[in-house]
Every structure is written in structure tokens, then in C-alpha cells.
């Protein structure tokens, strides 16, 4: 019997079923061993394709039958018949190893576990499970969610093993391109060399050196949950990486996964890591990444060797350092599709750095925290909550918080560091009209003004656009355009030239700029603190520099009103004299989370995965777990010669995926109504199905970015 055929070879060259089952069992066992479930992995590997012994399936391989011949249901049916928790959990994995983890019950075209089992081919003769002894639990589960989480991790081990063995047989060349990357020891040596080159003279550099040394000393602590609370400009990116590598090597952990909320920060941090570490060490997994732009081709090959290895490693995160987004990380942890779940088993035994931890989405906070707890408790992970504005995520702060964070701060005395790094003073300007804010911008040679929405940024910039050094930043500019504008801004600041910038909040987190003054529309206290991190960053302005907040006379957008009110409540209280202190930030988040305690799992993800009988709804949870819920439409902007060349080639490409990846740097996301406005006037045209290119460049302004005519949609006012 055969598992896989080859189009250009006869059956004598095909892969035998027993060989495939054994190979997948071995691989899945090896992968699941990382979380103590080797025997579970072996069992699902041995049974995942037993249904291929169905004569109809064998006839299909031989070209003698053209109908459907299900093969996944047979193993699932055998496992479900065990009538045990192990049997049910393993049945989900086998039933979903092609179509994705199913819901237990379901109607419509989607196959539920019950439907798959009911329609399964029944193996003749003795059952492969005759004499089978169920494996023991890798840990004693305390609730149903832990069992559902284990099911998804086991599923990951199975589907990655299946993909890799099939690939090794069907596409040997592709399989040979996979490489695990250099060892962590080589990465630490490279980082040590870079850190040794940094100066320690001056007050700020001395503080950074102290933080780094203290964090590295703490690397010997047992794996688990950690916080790293470092003021903006304290060097937390390289400090957190140094801790992660030291900690991984001290405890036999396998990789570092760096999770960041914004693609703009990812691009910046990944560039820093690639500059330090050996080739092949870092993969960057997010929608905007352009491998061909990073890994230049040595010849006219369609794909460079480095880009190909990078693409393959992104499939299952088999690399020493993974840099990814909150969206990719957390949505994968609640995913059902095989392609999304493949990488999850490689999280086991990792150091996971959640950068800008305050950006964890409130409406999914409960399931996110439960997943973080599971990774730390049962999958050998250490998780570092890394930020200048540490959210109140301890169990004692609010009921759904994390247990086990006491005594796990990596920085030396965050309260003292806050005082030592104090470089700004907060001023309350009260209520101001935008025209008054524009007047303040005109009076200053170098100033950054941050407002909450794209529309407000556009309106405010329109009032000052003719001033020397006036520049605008917003998400309506494509990433390549924003990067070029930021380079101009850094040059102007360094040269002492006029630099008046109006931006949305995209400039706040991780963007390395330093202005002598910042003016911020009222927002959440974490956003105001992040804005302050773009002011007097190196202490170059002397003692303190002003960060001013104002209430817009035009009113706060509804989406920001609650956070602004919570911040105002803290500032009106006992923290008004020191609003950026760690305790003020904790109080803000306590209030923020407590007042939204009924919205911490708005889509009821936990309910879908917490049935004590194992009747779980993986598909429903995956569909509902969407960190970015607003439907957005990408529009490709032919902003420069490279973008025009790529966009021009798109309609004629046999496989447009590679071109589309390279065009991510030239893509702006717009709301559906905005897209319809552009479409109605013929400003966009579909190059390939689902991919639209701006064909009337008069609607893309070098100062403002994409403009939408007659825009009156309230959605436009979201940042």
C-alpha cells in the first residue's frame, strides 16, 4: 500500500504507507517530546493516515478511481472509540490533519469531528489499537482549557511532521534547503562583541550598562514568567535579547521568539538583530516583510538562497530567533488551520519576549493570558513582559491576571530607574482647538505633535504644511514612504534644522527619534508615556524637556475617550506630580482593566474551549480570535520605480505570491467604505484577484499619503 505517488514515476518509486506512518510517528514523537508528550505524538503519527489503506484511496493513487476517498476519518474513529480523554484529543488531531482542527459538533459544509467519524472508512480485520496502552499525561491537567491547548500543540507536532515527511519524499530539493540556523552560543558571542563596543561614559549610558548587567545576572533564575520594566531609551531591546540568550543557554531552551505589536518596530528590531547575528539566525514573520529586499540575489535566480531558507523557516519557526507580531503570535495560538498551527510545537522550550506588553488587546486579554500561562507552566517556556509602561497583569491586580510574577522583575529597581531616567515633565494645556495647537507648532523650530486619528493628523498638518521642516506621518502612507520620511526627520533633528512633525500614534512605540518637545492629544496614560519617549531621549536637552497634553475642543474620538478618561482619573489623583512613574502606570491599568472586566473575552473564546467533556469548538474560536476586527482592504501604491515595476509585472505573473510579498512595503490598508469611494471614481484597478493597485496617483500625496475624496465615513477617524 502507498501513501504518496510521484507524477513522473511508477508505483515502484512511490512512498509506502507503512514507511510514511513510521516516519511521521518518529518526527511527531520527537516534536512532542519538547513538552513531555512523545508517546502522544507517536500514537497520532502512527494512526493519522491509516485510512489510506482504504481500497478506494489506493485506486485513486493508481488512477483507477476519480471519486473522493476519505482517509483521515479512519484513525479518528479508532481513537474516539477508546472513550477516553486521550482518545478524544488524539481524534481531533487525526481528523483535522488536512482540513484543520474541527469543531466537535457542526452544521453546514464544514466537517465537524462527529461528521468526520460518522462518515469514516472502517478498517477491516483487527484494529491497529488492539493491545494499545494509552500514554500517560505529560502533566496533570487542572481544567478543560489546558486539555484543549494540549490538543492544539499535539496537532502542531503531527501536521509539521506530516508536512516535512511528505516534502522529503515529493520535493527532495526543497527539503534540503531547510536548515536550523547557527547555535545559540554563536548568537551570544556575536551579541557580546556588539555590546562590548558600546560606550559606558555619560549618565544614560551608565544606567543602560547597569540594567544590562543586572538582567544578565538574573538569567540564572528558573524558567517561568518575568517582567522587564525599563524606561524608554534604557536599551531594553538588546538587554532583553541578552537575557533571553543567557537564559536559554543556562536552561537548555531552544530559541528566542520576539513578539512586537507593530510592524514598524519589527522592521527596526529585526534589522538590528540581523546586523548582529550570523546569517540564517533571524526570521522575520509578518505581512510587510520583503525577503528579496533584505536578502539581495547574487544572480538572476527567481529567489535568493537566503530568501528561500527564510521562507521555509517561517512555515514552522525552525530558527534560533523569530521576530513576529502580536497578531501572528496570538492568532496562531488559537488557530485551527494546519498552516497556522505548524509552528506551535516549536514554541515549547523557548524564551518568548512580549515587547510593548501594554499593547495586549483588552478584548482578548483573558485568552491571551491563559495561553501565556500555559506556555510557561507546561511547555518549558520563559515569557518576558517587556515595556516601559508595565501593565497591571498580576493576579493581585485583577482576577484574570497572571500568577507567579512576584520577585520576577529583571530590571534593578524600576522606581529608581524611572527617577534616574527622568528626562521630561508633563504639562496640561487644557482644552485647545486644533488651530491653537497649530499655533504652538509654528512657534517651535523642532516639535512632534501626536494626535489620535488619521483624519485629525491630516487636518492639523494642513494648517502647518507650509512651515519650514513640516512633515506628516500616518498609516495612510505606505511603509516605504514612512521609512523614507523618518530618515529625513532623523537627519533634520541631528543637523539642527527645522523639523515640525504631525503624526498619528504610529510614531510612539519603538520609533527611535528624539525631539526637544512633544505635544500630545489626550489619550491613555501608556500612550502619553510612549509619546514622552520620543522627547529628550538621550537627555541631550539638559534636565527635563516638556511633554504637553491637550483636550481637543473638537472632542475626543469615541474610540479613545475611555482610555483618556482613565488617564485623567489617575492624573487628577495622587500621581499628578509624577504621572510616568511605574506605580502611576500600574494604577492606570488597574482602573482600565477593572472598568472593562466584562470585556476581557468579548468573543467568549474561553467558552469555546472549556467544555469538560471535550466538546470543543476550535474552528469557531479561530474564526472569532481576530485581533484586528475591522475589515480592511489593501491598496498597492506605485510609490517609486521599484513599486511600479513590481505592480506592472503582477498581472502577468504565473505565481504572484512572491511579487505580492515584495509589494507589502508599498501597501496601505483602508476601510471597506474608503475602498469603495476609490473604486467608484476609478482610482484603483484589480491587478490579480483580490489585489488592487492605485492607478490614479493624484490621490496619493507626498505629504499626506493616500487621500480619499469626499470621505465622510466615521471609520476614517480611526488611527
N, C-alpha and C positions, 0 to 999 in steps of 0.2 A: 504494500500500500504506500501511497505517496502523499507528501504534504505540499510540495511545490513543484511546478513544472517549469521548463525553460522553453521559450518560444522557438529557439533555433537548435534544439537538441531533442533526441528521442528519450523515452522513459528510462533507458539505462543510465542516463545522466541526471535524472530527477532526484530530488531530496526525498528520502524515505520518511514515512510518518514516525516510526519509532526513533529515528535519528533526531528529527526535529523536536519531538516531545522531550527526549532526554537532554538535548542542548538547551531548550528553554527552561526545563526544570533546573538544570545546573546554574544557569545565569540568574533566574529568578530567585533561587535559593541564596546565591551569593549576594544579590542586591538586598534581599530582605534580611540577611544576616546583620546588616548595619543597624537594624532596630530589633534584633533578637528574634526574628520570625523566619529563620532559614527553612525550617520544616514546613511552614505555611507556604513559602514561596515554591518549594519543591513540589508540594501537592498540587497547587493550581497550575504550575508549569506542566506537570505530567498529564493533567486532565483537560487542559484548555482546548486542545484540538482532537480529542478522541472521537468527536463526531465526524471527522474526515474519513473514518472507516466506513461511513455510510456509502453503500454501493453507488448511489446516485452521484455523490461527490466525486468518487473515483472515475465514474463515467464522464463527468464534466471535464476533469483533467485530461482525459483521453479524447475529448471531442465527440463523445458518443451521446451526450445529453446536454441540452441547452437550457433547461429549466433551473429553478432555484433549488439548491440543496444545502439546507442549513447545517452548520457543523458546530456552532457554539452552544446550542441548547443541550446536547447530549451530556457533556460534562457537568453543566449547571444542574441538570436534572438529577444526576447521580449524587452530587454534593448536597442539594436541597433535601434529598431523601434521607440523609443522615439524621435530620431532625434536631440538629444541634446549632448553637451559635456559630461555631466554626463552619459548619456546612452552609449555613445561610450566607455568611460573609464571603466565603470562597465562591459560592454560586453567583453572587453579584459580579465578582471579578471575571469569572469564566464567561458568563452571559454577556458581559459588556466589552470583551477584549477586542472587538472590532467596532461596534457601534457606539461605545461609551457606556459608562455606568448607568443602568436603568433605574427608573422608579420601581417600587415594589408593585403597586397597582397602577393602572393607567388605562386611558381610553384614547381612541383616535389612532393615527398612523404610527405613533411611537410605540416601540415594543417595551412592555413592562417585564419585570422578572417573571411574573406569573404567566404572561402570554408566551414568553420565550420557552419556559419549561413545559407549558401545555402543548406547544407545537413541536417539541424537540423530537429528534430521531431517537428511538430506543435501541440501545445496543443489544444485539442478540448474545445468548450464551452467558457465561459467568461475568459478573461485574468486575471492572478493574479495581473496585474498592473492597472486594472480598478479602477479609483478613486485615483490612486497613485499620491502623491505630491513629486516632486523631492526635495532632501535635498539641503540646501544652501551650498555654498562653504566654506571650512574651512579657506581659506584665498583668497584674490583676486589675481588670477594668472596674471603674467605680460608677460609670454611667453609660448610657447608650451612645452618647455623642463620641466618647472615646472609642467605642467599637466601630462606629461609622467612619471615624477618622482613620483607624487602623485598616479598615476595608479599602479606603482610597489609597493609602500608602502601599498596601499589598497589590492593589490593582496597578499602581505605577510600576512596581517591580516586575509584574507579569508582562505588561504591554511593552515596556522597554526591552525586556529580554526577547519577546516575540519579534519586535521590530528589528533588533540587532541580528538575531539569528537568520531571519528571513533575508535581510540585507546582505549578510555574509555569503549566503548561497546565491541569491539572484543578482547581486551587484557587487562583486568582489572588489572592484576598483574603488567604489565609494566607501566600502568598509575599511579599506586600507588607509583611507585619508583620516580616519579617526585617531586622534592622539590625545592622551590625558593631560598634556602640558607639563611644564617643569615642576619639580618637587617644591613643597613649601619652604624647605631650607634655603633653596636658591632665591626665593622671593624675599625671605627675611634678610639674607645677605645683601641683596640689591637695595632694599629699603634702608638698611643700616648705613650703607655707603651714601645714600642721598641725605639721610638725616645728619650724618657726620659733617656734611658740607654746609649745614645751616649755621648761621651766626647765633651767638647767645648773648651778645652785647646789647645793651638797652633794656628798659624795663619790660616792654611787651615780649621781647624775645626771651628774656629770663623767665617770665611766667610760663611761656609756651614750653620751655625746656623742663620746668618743674612739673607741669601737667603730664608731659610725655614720660618722664622718668617714673612718676607715681603710678601711672596706668600700666606701665610695663612691669613694675613690681607686683601689681595686682593680678597679673596673668596667671600666677600660680594658684589662684582661688579655684575651687571646684567648679565644673561647668554648671550652667544654670542661667538665671536671669540677672541682668546687670543694667545699671543706668550710667550714662556718661554725660554729665551736665557741665558744659564748657561754654563760657561766654563767646559771642560772635567774635571771630578774629583770634580765637585761642588755639587754632591749629587742630581742630577736632578730626578733620579728615585723615591726616596722616597719623595722628595719635590713635584713632580708633583702629586703623589698619595695623599699626604696630602692635597694639594689644591683641588684635584678632590673630595675627600670625604667631606671636609668642604663646598665646593661649592654646591655639590649635596644636602647635608642636609640643607643648607641655603635656597635653592630654590626649594626643593621638587623634585629633579631629582632622577632617579630610579636606575642607575647603572653606573659603570665606565668601559669603553672599552679602552683597552690599545693596540695600534696598532704599530707594530715594523717591520722593513724591513727584518731582518734576523732571521732565526730560532735559531741560536746560541745565540742571545741576548734574544730571547723569553724564551728559556730554563733557562737562568740565571735569568732574571727578575721574571718569574713565580715562580721559586724556592724561591726567596726572599719573594714574596708575600705570598706563601703558608706557609712559615715558620712563618710569622707574623699573618696571619688572621685565624679565626676559620675554622674548617673543612667544606667543602661544599661551601666556599666563592668564590673560584677561578676556572674558567675553562680555559684550555689552548687548543686553537683550531688551530692546524696546522698539517702538514703532518708528522712531525717527532715525535709527542707526543705519548708516550707509557704509557697508563694509568696503566697497570698492574705493570710496573716498579716503578711508583710513588706511587700507592695505593696497598701496599702488601696485598695479600689474607690471610685471617685468617684461611682458611681451604682449602680443595681441590676443592672448587667450581670453575666452569669454568670462572667466572668473579666475582671479589670482589664487594661488595655493593657500595663502593666509586667509583670504575671504572664504574659501571653501571650508577650511578647517573650522573657522569661526561659525559659519552657518550650521555645520553639523553639530558642533558642541552646543549651540543654542537649543537644539532639539531635546537634549536631556541634561543639560548643565553639567556635563562631564568636563570640568575645567577647574583650575585652582582658585580663580577669583571670578565671580559672577557679579556683574553690576546690572541692576534691573529696577523696574518701577514698582511702586505700591500696587498699581493696577495689575501688573503681570504676576507679582508675588502672591497677593491675597486672592485674586480671582482664580489662580491655579490651585490654591489650597482648597477651594470649594468647587472645582471644575468637575465635569463628567466626561468630556471628550478625551479620547486616548492621546491625541497630540498635545493637549494641555496638561495631562497628568503624567506623561512620561518622565519628566524631570523630578517629580516629587521625592522619589526614593533617594535621590542624591542630596536632598536636604539633610537627611539623617547624618549625624556626626559633623555638622557644620557650625561655624561661627556666623551668626546672622546679625548684621548691623542694620538696625532700622534708623536711618538718618532722618532728621527732622521729624522725630516721633510724634510731635504735637499735631502732625498732619493726618494721623489715623482718622478715618472718616467716622463721624459721630453716629450716623445712621446704621453703620455696620460694626460699631465698636465692640459689642458683645461677642459676636462670632470671631472677629479678628483676635481678640484677647484670648478666647478659648483655644484657638489654633496655636497661638504663641505659647500658651501654657503647655499644650500637648507636645509641641516640638521640644521644649525644654525638659519636660518631665519624663517622656517615654521614647524620644528619638535621638538622644545624645547630643542635642543642640545647646549652644550657648547663644542667648539673644541679648543684644546690647541696644537699649533705648537711648539714642544719641541725639542731643539737641541743646541749644542754648536756652530753650524755654520748655523745661521738663514738665510734661502734663501730669496731672494728679491721677496716676494709674494704679496706685497701691490699693490693696483690698481695704485698708483702713480709710482711704479717701472716699471710696464709694463702693457699694456692694459688689458690682460685677468686676471690680479691679483685680489686679494680679497679686497673688500671694508669693512670698519668697523674695521680695525686693529689699527687705531690711538689711542694712550693712553691705549692700552690693553696689554702692556708688564707686566708680572708678577714679573720679577726679578728686584731688585733695581739697576738701572743704569748699563746696560750691558757694557758700555765703561769702567767704573771704575772697574767693576768685571774683565774684561779682563786684565787690568793693574795689579790688585791685585793678580790674579791667574797666572801671567806670570811665567812660570817655564822652558821655552825652548827658544832657539834662533835659527833662521833658517840660515843655511849656504848653499850656492850654490857651489857644487863641479864641475860644468860644465859638460863636456862630459867625460864619463868614459866607458871603456869596462867592461864587466862583470868580467873578470879576475882581473881588478883593484879593483872592488867592493869586490871580494873575498879576495883580499889582505887586504883591510880595515877591513873586518870581522875577519881575522886571527889575526890582531894586537890588537883586543879588547877582553877582557875576557867576557863581557856581552854586547850584542848588538842585536838589532832587525833590520833586513833588510826586507823591504816590496817591492815587485815588482808586476807588473800589471797582470801577467798571470800565469797559472799553469805551462806552459812549461818553462817560464823563471825562475820561482821559482825552478823547478826541476833541470834546468841546473846550476843555481847558487849554489844550495845546493850540487850538485855533486862535485863542486870544493872545498867545505869546510867540507864535511861529516866526514872526519877523524879527524877534530879538536875536542879537548875536549869540551863537552857540546853542540855539534852541533845538532840541531833539525830542523825539517821541518814541516810546516803546509800548507795544501791546501785542496780544496774541493774534491780532489781525495782520501782523507782519509775519511772513514765513520765517522759519528758524534761521535759514542762511542770511536773510536780511537783518534779523535781530542780532545775530552774531557780528555782522559787519558793523552795525550801529554801536554795539557795545565796545568794539575795538576802537572806534572813533572817540567814544566817551572816555575810555581809559587814557587814550593819548592826550585828549584835551585837559583832563584833570592833572595829569603828570606835568604837562607843559605850562600849566597855569593859565590856560586860555579860557574864555567864557564858555560855560557849559551849563545850560539850563534845561533840565530833563523833566518831562512829564511822562509818567509810566503807570501802568496797572501794577497789581501786586506781584506780577511775574518776576520783578526785579528783586524781591525781598529775600528769598531763600537761596543761599549758595552762590549768588552773583557777586563776584569779587570786585567791588567798586567802593571808593571812599570819597564822600562829599563833605564839604565843610558845614553843610546844613541840610536837614531833611524836613519837609512839610508833609504831614500825613493826614488824609481824611480819616475821621474816627472809624475804628474797626475793633476787632478782637485784640486783647492785650498781647497775645502771641504775635499777631501781625505787626502791631506797633513796635514791639521789641525787635522783630526781624528787620523792620524798616530802620530802626536805630542802628542796626548792624551795618548799614551802608553809610554811616556817618562817622568821621574821625576814626576810621577802622584801625589804623596803626598808632593812634594817639598823636598823629602828626600836627594836630591843630592846637596843641598845648593841653590845658587842663581838661575842659569839657567843651563840647560843641552842642548847639541847640537842635533838638528834635521837637517840632511843634505839631500839635494835633488841632483839627478844627472840625466843627459840625457844619455841614453844608446847609446854607439857608434853603437850598432847593430840596432838602430832605435826603435821608439815607435810603438807599435801595433796600427793599424789604428783606432780601436775602442776607443782608449784613446787619440788620437792625438789632437782632437778638445778641450777637456777639459784641456789638458796640455797647449795648446797654449793660451787659455783664462786665465789660471792661470798665465802664463808667462807675458801676457799683463798687468795684474794687478801688478805683482811684479816689472816689469820694470818701472811702473809709480810711483805716489807719495806715494804708500803704501809699497814700498820696505823695508822701515825701520821698519814697523810694520805689516807684512803680515797676521797675525792671528787676527787682530782687527775686530770688528763687521762691521765697515764701509768697510774694505777691502773685507770681505766676501760678503757684500751686492753688492759691485761693481762687484765682480766676477760673481755673479748670474745675475745681470742686464745684463752684457755682454753675459753671457752664454744663457740666455733665449731670449734676443733680437736677437742674431745671429741665433737662432733656432726658431724664431717666426712662421715660416711656417710649423713647425713640431710638434706643441704642441697638435695637434689632428690628428696624421698621418693617423689613420684608419677612420677618419670622423665619429666618434661616435655621435657627436652632430647633424650632419646632419640626422642620422637615427632616431633621437628622437625629431625633432624640426619642423615637419610639422604642420602648423596652423590648418589643417583640421582633425588632429588626425590620420593621416595615418602614423603610426609609425612602426618601424622595430625592435622589441625587440629581436628577435632571432638573427638577423644579428649583432646588437650591442653587444649582449652577446658573439657571436662567435668571433668577432673581438677584443673585450676587453680582451686581454691576456697580462698581464704584463710580463710574461716570454714567449717570442715568439719562442725561439729556441726549436725545438723538442728534448726532452731529453728522454733517456731510463734508468730506474732504474735497477741497478745491486746489488743484495743482496750479502754481503760479510760475509762469515762464520768466523768472526774475532776472536771470543772467544767461550768458551764452550756453553754459552747461545745461541749465534747466530747459532752454529752448531746444537744444539738440536732443535731450532725453525725451521731452514731450513730443517732439516731432517723430521720433522713432517708435513711440508707443503703439500707434495703430497698426504697425506692420510687424510687430514682434510676435514670433510664434509662441514664446513663453514670456509674457510681460512681467512676471513676478520680480525678476532681478532689476528691471528698469524702475518699477514702482518703488522698490526698496530705496533705490538711489534718489528718487523724487520726493521721499519723505521730508528732506531738508527744504523742500520748496512747496510744502503743503500747508494750507490754512484750514482749520476746522470752523465751519459755520453752522448755525442752526438751520433746521429744515425750511423755515419760512424765509430766512435770508437767502438760502439757496434758490428757492422758488422765485424770489424777486430778481435774482441774477439771471435765472433761466428764462423768465418771461421776456426779458429785453435782449435775449440772445447773447449774453455776456459769457456764457460757458458752453462748451461742447463736449460730448462724451467721446473720449479717445478710444477707450475699450469699455466693456460693460462695467458699470459702477464706478468708473474713474473719469472725472470731469476736469477739464483744463480751462482756465480763464483765457478766453480768446479776444476779449476787448480790454486791453491793458490800460485804457483810460480810467478803469475802475480800480486800478492798483496804483496808489500814490506813494512816491518815495518817502514822504514824510509820515503819512498816516497808515500805509498798508492798504488792505482791501477795503473798499468803500461800497456800501450797498445803497442804491438810490431809493429815496422815499421810505427809508427804514423807520417804521413806527412800531415794530414788534417789541413788546416788553422784554422778550428773551434777549434782545440786543444789549440790554443793560446789565447782563451778567458778564463778569470778567472772563 
